[in-house]
Amino acid sequence: MRFTAPFGLATIGGAALAAAAPADAEVVSASAGAFEISRSVTVPVTPDAAYGALGHVGRWWSSAHSYSGNAANMTLDLHAGGCFCEKLADGGSIEHMRVIAVRPGRLLRLSGALGPLQAEAVAGVMSWTLAADPAGVRIVQTYSVSGHVRGGADKIAPAVDQVMGEQLQRLADYLRATRTP
């Protein structure tokens, strides 16, 4: 599904719920004014390799969850103040999120509202936490959103959870496919 104008909450609905997510994905909490989602996956690569892959977002993010319809148009600059941005064919662009904390091989934290949440009066913080694990790296992704969401944040939380779960799974698949033995 492409995020196209108008940027309404319905855009992220039905099809997103059918997306696959890692087994331990969950909506941690949800209310009319806020939600928190969290999921994790373990991948047989180093924390540094996983961190580096986060910067290649255009190679693993789903094109179906982009404004341009092509994830290759997405970039993520791995430094404080860096942009998770997308170029559009008409010369426009989208700032999905802004990088607010970087600890190479350990943490990437961004601030912003993804997809149709950009049209709502919300603030969001997404963290990607990386920790060495006997099987490689454990990647924990959390996204906390609060503010006014027309229709209620608790109503959109399951769809956001599914979409973000899909992105985490795609990152894990990308890491498995590109790792060197």
C-alpha positions in Angstrom: 0.0 0.0 0.0 1.3 3.5 -0.8 0.7 6.4 1.5 -0.9 8.9 -0.9 -2.8 12.1 -0.4 -5.0 12.7 1.4 -3.0 11.4 4.3 -5.9 9.8 6.3 -5.8 7.1 8.9 -7.7 4.8 6.5 -4.6 4.5 4.4 -2.8 2.4 7.0 -5.8 0.1 7.6 -6.9 -3.2 6.3 -4.0 -4.4 4.2 -1.5 -3.5 6.9 -3.3 -5.8 9.3 -2.5 -8.7 7.0 1.3 -8.0 7.0 3.5 -10.6 8.8 5.3 -9.6 12.0 7.9 -11.3 14.2 6.4 -13.7 16.7 7.1 -11.5 19.7 5.6 -8.2 18.4 3.0 -6.6 20.6 1.1 -3.5 21.4 2.5 -2.8 24.9 -0.1 -0.2 25.8 -2.8 1.8 24.0 -5.3 4.5 25.0 -7.2 7.2 23.1 -4.2 9.5 23.3 -1.2 7.2 23.1 0.3 3.9 22.2 3.5 2.0 22.5 4.5 -0.9 20.4 7.6 -3.2 20.8 9.0 -6.2 19.0 12.3 -8.0 18.8 14.2 -10.4 16.6 17.6 -12.2 16.9 19.7 -12.3 13.8 23.1 -14.1 13.2 25.1 -11.0 12.6 27.1 -8.6 14.8 25.6 -5.5 16.4 27.8 -3.3 14.2 26.5 -5.1 11.0 22.9 -4.6 12.2 23.5 -0.9 13.0 25.1 -0.3 9.6 22.1 -1.9 7.8 19.8 0.6 9.5 21.5 3.2 7.5 20.6 1.3 4.3 16.9 1.7 4.9 16.1 1.9 1.2 17.3 -1.7 0.7 15.0 -3.3 3.3 12.0 -1.1 4.0 8.9 -2.1 2.2 8.1 0.0 -0.9 4.4 -0.6 -0.1 4.9 1.6 3.0 6.4 4.6 1.3 5.0 7.7 -0.2 6.8 7.3 -3.5 6.1 3.6 -4.0 9.8 2.9 -4.1 11.8 2.3 -0.9 15.0 3.0 -2.8 14.0 6.7 -2.5 14.4 6.5 1.3 17.6 7.5 3.2 18.5 7.5 6.8 21.5 9.5 8.0 23.1 7.9 11.0 24.0 10.9 13.1 22.2 13.2 15.5 20.1 15.6 13.5 20.1 13.1 10.5 17.0 12.7 8.4 15.0 9.6 7.7 13.7 11.1 4.4 12.2 10.1 1.1 12.5 11.8 -2.3 9.4 12.0 -4.5 9.2 11.9 -8.3 7.6 15.4 -8.5 10.7 16.9 -6.8 9.0 16.9 -3.4 10.2 15.1 -0.3 9.0 13.7 3.0 10.8 13.8 6.4 9.6 10.7 8.1 11.6 11.1 11.2 14.7 13.0 12.7 17.6 11.1 14.3 17.9 12.2 18.0 20.4 9.7 19.4 23.1 7.6 17.9 25.3 5.0 19.7 26.9 2.9 16.9 26.3 -0.8 17.3 24.0 -0.1 20.3 21.2 2.4 19.7 19.5 4.5 17.0 16.6 6.7 18.2 14.4 8.9 16.0 11.6 11.4 16.6 8.6 11.8 14.4 5.3 10.6 13.1 5.3 7.9 10.4 2.8 7.6 7.5 -0.6 8.9 8.1 0.3 9.9 11.7 2.1 12.9 10.1 -1.4 14.4 9.6 -2.2 14.0 13.3 -1.2 16.2 16.3 1.2 13.6 17.7 4.8 13.2 18.8 6.5 9.8 18.3 9.8 8.3 19.4 11.2 5.2 17.8 14.2 3.3 19.2 16.2 0.5 17.7 18.3 -1.1 20.4 21.0 -3.6 19.5 22.6 -6.1 21.9 25.0 -8.9 21.4 23.4 -12.3 21.8 24.8 -15.8 21.7 23.0 -16.2 18.3 24.2 -12.9 16.9 22.4 -9.6 17.7 19.1 -9.0 19.4 17.3 -6.1 17.8 14.5 -4.5 19.8 12.3 -1.9 18.1 10.0 0.3 20.1 7.7 3.1 18.9 5.9 5.3 21.3 3.3 7.8 20.1 1.2 10.3 22.0 -1.1 13.2 21.2 -4.4 13.6 19.4 -5.3 11.0 16.8 -8.7 11.4 15.2 -10.6 8.2 16.0 -8.2 7.3 18.9 -4.6 6.2 19.0 -5.7 2.9 20.4 -7.6 2.2 17.2 -4.6 2.7 14.9 -2.0 1.0 17.2 -2.6 -2.6 15.9 -2.1 -1.5 12.3 1.0 0.5 13.1 2.3 -2.5 15.0 1.8 -4.7 12.0 3.5 -2.3 9.6 6.5 -1.8 11.9 6.7 -5.5 12.6 6.9 -6.0 8.8 9.8 -3.5 8.6 11.7 -5.3 11.4 11.2 -8.7 9.7 12.4 -7.2 6.4 15.5 -5.8 8.2 16.2 -9.3 9.7 15.8 -10.9 6.3 18.1 -8.4 4.7 20.7 -9.0 7.3 20.5 -12.8 6.9 20.7 -12.4 3.1 23.7 -10.1 3.1 25.8 -11.6 5.9 29.2 -13.1 5.2 29.7 -16.6 6.6 
